[in-house]
Amino acid sequence: MSLSANLVIGLTVLIPIALLLLISHTHWGKRIGQRLKVTVRLTHRIKHSSKRLLHDVELLTPTCSERIDHLLIVPTGVFIIDRLPLHGQLSGNPTHGQWRQQYRSTRRIIQNPMHQNFKRLLAVQDVINSTHTTPFTVETFQSLIVLTGNAQFTHDAPDNVQMSRSFTDYINQFDVELLNSDQVNSIAEAIETYRLGKTAAEPTKPEHKCIGQQRKKRLTHKK
């Protein structure tokens, strides 16, 4: 094989690798990597054989639209999962409306993600209970925040705020079965029917725009 042929083969291999490395260091690439990591762990580390997993679900509420990163439906409950790429030190408790984040020399006030995700939980609960004859108990629905960065709390973190390496252990510790396999599937089908972008009569209300505004409010101002 000639030198030029070897060079072409080498470039064919090296260029895609170089592009992947370059993309992986961009903000967009990191978000894709974080999403993939959480998705893989949800797919392979959850102990239940009966499960449904949905991603990037948008549901319309009376006042706004709520976007859910991951929705896991298993016999032990419906887990509404929000994925946050936070770094540095965090302080705040579940009842506070805002938390503090310090990363290197920067201090920020961030919206309490537990409060924000509770709104998503209510949106899911509303869709599911409105499409089933018998409403499900509040214990069926669980809010979970997954931190995909290297953030650490200055005190004990709330139980339902987990790092990406440990959040599946948190889910697997729920051992009381609240749903049978038929209910797991019917809940997933109800969400698929009512998620925005999936229905024939998708709303065109202006409150649809608040999805992006919600994301921007997570980091409000430096302090």
C-alpha positions in Angstrom: 0.0 0.0 0.0 1.4 3.4 -1.0 2.2 6.2 1.4 -0.6 8.4 0.1 -3.1 5.6 0.6 -2.0 5.1 4.2 -2.3 8.8 4.8 -5.8 8.9 3.5 -6.8 6.0 5.8 -5.2 7.7 8.7 -7.0 10.9 8.1 -10.3 9.1 7.7 -9.9 7.7 11.2 -8.3 10.7 12.9 -10.6 13.4 11.6 -13.9 12.0 13.0 -12.1 11.3 16.4 -10.8 14.9 16.5 -14.3 16.3 15.7 -15.8 14.2 18.4 -13.2 15.4 20.9 -13.8 19.0 19.9 -17.6 18.7 20.1 -17.4 16.9 23.5 -15.7 20.0 25.0 -18.4 22.4 23.8 -21.4 23.4 25.9 -23.8 21.6 23.5 -21.6 18.5 23.5 -21.4 18.3 27.3 -25.2 18.6 27.5 -25.6 15.7 25.0 -23.0 13.7 27.0 -24.8 14.3 30.3 -28.2 13.4 28.8 -26.7 10.2 27.3 -25.1 9.2 30.6 -28.3 9.6 32.6 -30.3 7.8 29.9 -27.9 4.8 29.8 -28.0 4.5 33.6 -31.8 4.6 33.6 -31.9 2.0 30.9 -29.5 -0.5 32.4 -29.3 0.1 36.2 -33.0 0.1 37.2 -33.9 -3.3 38.6 -37.5 -3.5 37.4 -38.2 -5.6 34.4 -41.5 -3.7 33.9 -40.6 -0.1 33.1 -41.2 2.6 30.6 -38.8 5.5 30.0 -39.7 8.7 28.3 -37.4 11.7 27.5 -37.9 15.4 26.8 -41.6 15.4 27.7 -43.5 18.7 27.4 -46.9 19.0 29.0 -49.3 21.9 28.9 -50.6 23.2 32.2 -53.3 25.8 32.9 -50.8 28.6 33.0 -47.7 27.4 31.2 -45.8 24.4 29.7 -43.6 22.1 31.7 -40.7 20.3 30.2 -39.5 17.1 31.9 -36.0 15.7 31.1 -36.7 12.1 32.0 -39.9 10.3 33.1 -39.4 6.8 34.5 -42.5 4.6 35.2 -41.9 1.5 37.2 -44.0 -0.6 39.6 -42.7 1.4 42.6 -43.8 4.8 41.1 -43.6 7.5 38.6 -40.2 9.4 38.8 -40.1 12.9 37.4 -36.4 13.5 36.8 -34.7 16.9 36.2 -31.1 16.9 35.1 -29.0 19.9 36.2 -25.3 20.5 35.2 -24.4 22.4 38.4 -20.8 22.8 39.7 -19.2 24.1 42.9 -20.8 24.4 46.3 -24.5 24.5 46.9 -26.4 25.7 50.0 -30.1 25.8 50.7 -32.9 23.6 52.0 -36.0 22.1 50.4 -38.3 24.9 51.7 -36.2 27.9 50.5 -37.3 29.4 47.2 -33.7 30.0 46.2 -30.3 28.3 46.7 -26.8 29.7 46.7 -24.2 28.4 44.3 -20.5 29.2 44.5 -18.2 28.1 41.7 -14.6 29.3 41.8 -14.9 33.0 42.5 -18.5 33.4 41.3 -21.5 33.4 43.5 -25.0 33.0 42.1 -28.5 32.7 43.4 -30.4 29.9 41.7 -34.0 28.9 41.8 -34.7 25.9 44.1 -34.9 23.1 41.5 -37.0 21.0 43.9 -39.8 23.7 43.7 -39.5 23.8 39.9 -39.6 20.1 39.5 -42.7 19.8 41.8 -44.6 21.9 39.2 -43.6 19.2 36.6 -44.8 16.5 39.0 -48.2 18.2 39.3 -48.4 18.4 35.5 -47.7 14.7 35.2 -50.1 13.8 38.1 -52.9 15.9 36.5 -52.5 14.1 33.1 -52.4 10.6 34.6 -55.2 11.1 37.1 -57.5 12.7 34.4 -57.0 9.7 32.1 -57.7 7.0 34.7 -60.9 6.1 36.4 -59.3 5.7 39.8 -56.8 8.4 40.8 -53.3 7.3 41.9 -52.1 8.2 45.4 -49.6 11.0 45.9 -47.0 8.4 46.9 -47.0 7.2 43.3 -45.3 10.3 42.1 -41.6 11.1 43.0 -39.6 14.1 42.2 -35.9 13.6 41.6 -33.1 16.1 40.8 -30.0 14.6 39.2 -26.8 16.7 39.4 -24.6 15.9 36.4 -21.8 18.4 37.4 -19.4 18.2 40.3 -21.6 20.2 42.7 -21.5 19.4 46.4 -23.7 20.6 49.2 -22.2 22.5 52.2 -24.6 20.4 54.3 -26.5 17.2 53.8 -28.3 17.2 50.5 -32.0 16.5 50.3 -32.7 12.8 49.7 -34.2 13.4 46.3 -31.2 15.5 45.1 -28.7 12.9 43.8 -25.5 12.9 41.8 -25.5 11.2 38.5 -23.4 8.3 39.7 -25.8 7.4 42.6 -29.3 8.4 41.5 -30.3 4.9 40.3 -29.5 3.5 43.7 -31.9 6.0 45.1 -34.6 4.8 42.7 -33.9 1.2 43.4 -34.4 1.6 47.1 -38.1 2.1 46.6 -39.4 -1.4 47.2 -43.2 -1.0 47.7 -45.0 -1.8 44.4 -47.8 0.6 43.7 -48.4 -0.2 40.0 -48.9 -3.4 38.1 -47.5 -3.9 34.6 -50.7 -2.8 32.9 -50.8 0.4 34.9 -47.1 1.1 34.0 -48.0 0.8 30.3 -51.3 2.8 30.5 -49.5 5.7 32.3 -46.8 5.8 29.7 -49.5 5.8 26.9 -51.4 8.6 28.6 -48.3 10.8 28.7 -47.4 9.9 25.1 -50.9 11.0 24.1 -50.9 14.3 25.9 -47.2 15.4 25.4 -46.8 18.4 23.2 -45.7 17.7 19.7 -47.3 14.2 19.7 -51.0 15.2 19.4 -52.9 16.2 16.3 -54.4 19.2 18.1 -51.3 20.7 19.7 -52.1 24.0 21.4 -50.7 27.2 20.0 -51.2 29.3 23.1 -48.6 32.0 23.9 -47.9 30.4 27.3 -46.1 27.8 25.3 -43.1 30.2 25.1 -42.5 30.0 28.9 -40.6 26.7 28.6 -37.4 28.6 27.6 -38.1 31.3 30.2 -38.2 28.7 33.0 -34.8 27.4 32.0 -33.3 30.9 32.0 -34.7 31.6 35.5 -32.5 28.8 37.0 -29.6 31.3 37.2 -30.9 34.7 38.1 -28.1 37.0 39.1 -24.7 37.2 40.5 -24.1 38.3 44.0 
